[in-house]
Amino acid sequence: MSVLRVVLADDHEVVRAGLRTLVDSAAGMQVVGEAGDGQQAVARARELAPDIVVMDVSMPGMDGAEATERIARELPGVRVIALTAHDDRAHLTRLLQAGAAGYVLKRAAADELVRAIRTVGGGGTYVDPVLAGTLLRGTAKPFGPDRTRSRDALSDREEEVLRCIAWGESNKEIAAKLGISTKTVETYKARITDKLGLRSRTEMVRYAVQQGWLSDG
């Protein structure tokens, strides 16, 4: 079985030591590098090409959100799990838009991070249960009764595409998985936008959370 290679980014050495012990003691994963700030996190990701970067959000200099955005843009094969003390929607939205694939609260149980690493390492998206609730708060207006009923208008293939988008898959990955062209994927995305009014990946992930699609694993 292949081992998930993990880089830890946190500006507190004691925290990194605790995370390293946690990750290294879990089956199927190993810490291969550490970083004390966002710039170092990007540099380690470039140097080591890990499977996962566990990224503290609040760090001096380049913060975790900016570092996540750079890694997502430059190294699409490296997936980022945001480790944060913040559970407000503003921080979560920024991280979603930056391209993070996992969201775990620092106060969560240790096995929550291990579960997140396994889920994200397997190609999925992981949202801490507490963060999932935060994502849903305030969505009554954008995803009200009319929008909920409009889900019935989605074809089976459109729903498949929407699920894949919410799980963080690229157009190329979706096309290969469903046996269609990337142009067709774009067509389905346009239809989904038209039918549900979901105009960004952030809104699509929120919708997926509302439907319970991201709670698996």
C-alpha positions in Angstrom: 0.0 0.0 0.0 1.4 3.4 -0.9 2.1 5.9 1.9 0.7 9.4 1.8 3.6 11.9 2.0 2.7 14.8 4.2 4.2 18.3 4.8 3.3 20.2 8.0 3.1 24.0 7.9 2.7 25.8 11.3 4.6 28.6 12.9 4.7 26.9 16.3 7.4 24.2 16.6 5.6 22.5 19.5 2.4 22.2 17.4 4.4 20.7 14.5 6.0 18.2 16.8 2.6 17.1 18.0 1.2 16.9 14.5 4.2 14.9 13.3 3.7 12.3 16.1 0.1 12.1 15.2 0.6 11.6 11.5 3.6 9.3 11.8 1.8 7.0 14.2 -1.2 6.6 11.8 -1.1 3.8 9.2 -0.5 4.8 5.6 1.0 8.3 6.1 4.3 9.8 6.9 5.6 13.4 7.5 8.3 14.2 4.9 8.9 17.9 5.7 8.0 20.8 7.8 7.5 24.6 7.3 7.3 27.5 9.7 5.5 30.0 7.5 3.6 30.3 4.2 6.7 30.9 2.1 8.4 27.9 3.5 5.3 25.8 2.9 5.3 26.7 -0.8 9.0 26.0 -1.0 8.7 22.6 0.6 5.8 21.7 -1.6 7.9 22.6 -4.7 10.9 20.7 -3.4 9.2 17.6 -2.0 6.0 17.3 -4.1 4.1 15.7 -1.2 0.6 14.3 -1.5 -0.7 16.5 1.3 0.2 19.8 2.9 -1.4 20.4 6.3 -1.5 24.2 6.4 -2.0 26.4 9.4 -4.1 29.3 8.3 -2.6 32.0 10.6 1.1 32.4 10.1 3.4 35.4 9.9 4.3 36.9 6.5 2.5 34.9 3.8 -0.5 33.4 5.5 -2.0 29.9 4.9 -4.7 31.1 2.5 -2.2 32.8 0.2 0.2 29.8 0.4 -2.7 27.5 -0.4 -3.6 29.5 -3.4 0.0 29.4 -4.7 0.3 25.7 -4.2 -3.1 25.0 -5.8 -2.1 27.1 -8.8 1.5 25.9 -9.3 1.3 22.3 -8.0 -2.2 20.8 -8.8 -1.0 17.4 -7.7 -0.4 18.6 -4.1 -3.6 18.9 -2.0 -3.9 21.2 0.9 -5.8 20.7 4.2 -6.4 23.9 6.1 -5.9 23.6 9.8 -7.6 26.5 11.5 -8.8 27.9 14.8 -11.4 30.0 12.9 -14.9 28.6 12.3 -16.5 31.7 10.7 -17.8 31.7 7.2 -15.5 34.5 6.0 -12.3 32.4 6.7 -13.9 29.2 5.2 -15.0 31.0 2.1 -11.6 32.4 1.5 -10.0 29.0 2.0 -12.5 27.4 -0.4 -11.7 30.0 -3.0 -8.0 29.5 -2.5 -8.3 25.8 -3.4 -8.0 23.9 -0.1 -9.4 20.4 -0.3 -9.8 19.9 3.5 -10.9 22.0 6.5 -10.2 20.9 10.0 -10.5 22.8 13.3 -7.5 22.8 15.6 -9.7 22.0 18.5 -11.1 18.9 16.7 -10.2 15.4 17.9 -6.9 14.0 16.7 -8.5 11.3 14.6 -10.4 14.1 12.6 -7.1 15.2 11.0 -6.1 11.6 10.2 -9.5 11.1 8.6 -9.1 14.3 6.6 -5.7 13.3 5.3 -7.0 9.9 4.2 -10.1 11.4 2.5 -8.2 14.1 0.7 -5.3 11.8 -0.1 -7.9 9.5 -1.8 -9.1 12.4 -4.0 -12.0 13.6 -1.9 -12.9 16.7 0.0 -13.1 16.8 3.7 -15.1 19.3 5.8 -14.9 19.1 9.6 -18.4 18.5 10.9 -18.4 21.8 12.8 -17.2 23.6 9.7 -19.9 21.9 7.6 -22.5 23.4 9.9 -20.9 26.8 9.5 -21.0 26.5 5.7 -24.7 25.8 5.9 -25.6 28.7 8.2 -26.9 31.6 6.1 -27.6 29.5 3.0 -31.4 29.6 3.4 -31.6 32.6 1.0 -29.3 31.4 -1.8 -30.5 27.8 -1.5 -34.1 28.3 -0.5 -37.1 26.2 -1.4 -37.1 27.2 -5.1 -33.5 26.3 -5.5 -34.0 23.0 -3.6 -36.9 22.1 -5.8 -34.8 23.0 -8.9 -32.4 20.1 -8.1 -35.1 17.8 -9.5 -34.5 19.5 -12.8 -30.9 18.2 -12.9 -30.3 15.2 -15.1 -28.4 12.2 -13.6 -25.3 13.2 -15.5 -25.5 16.8 -14.4 -25.7 15.6 -10.8 -22.7 13.4 -11.3 -20.7 16.3 -12.6 -21.8 18.5 -9.7 -20.8 15.9 -7.2 -17.3 15.6 -8.9 -16.8 19.3 -8.8 -17.7 19.4 -5.1 -15.2 16.7 -4.4 -12.5 18.9 -5.9 -12.0 17.1 -9.2 -10.7 19.0 -12.2 -12.5 19.1 -15.6 -9.9 16.7 -17.0 -10.4 14.3 -14.1 -14.2 14.5 -14.4 -14.0 13.9 -18.1 -11.9 10.8 -17.7 -14.0 9.4 -14.9 -17.3 9.9 -16.8 -16.0 9.0 -20.2 -16.8 12.4 -21.8 -14.8 15.3 -23.2 -13.7 18.3 -21.1 -15.9 20.5 -23.4 -18.9 18.4 -22.4 -18.0 18.9 -18.8 -18.0 22.6 -19.3 -21.4 22.3 -21.0 -22.8 20.4 -18.0 -21.3 23.0 -15.6 -23.1 25.8 -17.6 -26.4 23.9 -17.3 -25.9 23.5 -13.6 -25.2 27.2 -13.1 -28.3 28.0 -15.1 -30.6 25.6 -13.2 -29.3 26.1 -9.7 -27.7 29.5 -9.8 -24.4 28.1 -8.4 -21.9 30.5 -9.8 -18.7 29.5 -8.1 -16.9 26.5 -6.7 -17.6 27.8 -3.2 -21.3 27.8 -3.8 -21.2 24.3 -5.4 -19.3 23.0 -2.3 -21.9 24.6 0.0 -24.7 23.0 -2.0 -22.9 19.6 -1.8 -22.6 20.0 2.0 -26.3 20.8 2.2 -27.1 17.7 0.2 -24.9 15.5 2.4 -22.5 14.6 -0.4 -19.3 15.4 1.5 -20.0 13.4 4.6 -18.8 10.1 3.2 -15.4 8.7 4.3 
